[in-house]
């Protein structure tokens, strides 16, 4: 079990990339709670977190709070592709409220997480820029 609460800091995307690489070495990690809300995270480095998490093959529970950052569509699909490698993930809660997500990659996001044997799923996307047509891709 690993829990990190680092909300309301100035963590930037490059730091998230390194953190994701480090998490990828935690191959026996089963439960992970990350609270990274209200930082300066976004861009291509967000997908590195998903790739790192995808190497955590024993992961069964993930609670990820990324609210109030600068996450956009670009990293969303790649992030979920990494998460989709978690073949034992049964509980997923992701908070993407107050980011820059327009929904262009929601289909890829849904496809990625659908590869997990999820029994419980909670996705929070409020206060983004998602349109009705984009929601249809989910």
Secondary structure by P-SEA (a helix, b strand, c coil): cbbbbbccccccaaaaaaaaaaaaacccccbbbbccccccccccaaaaaaaaaaacccccbbbbbbccccccccaaaaaaaaaaacccccbbbbbbccccccccaaaaaaaaaccccccbbbbbbccccccaaaaaac
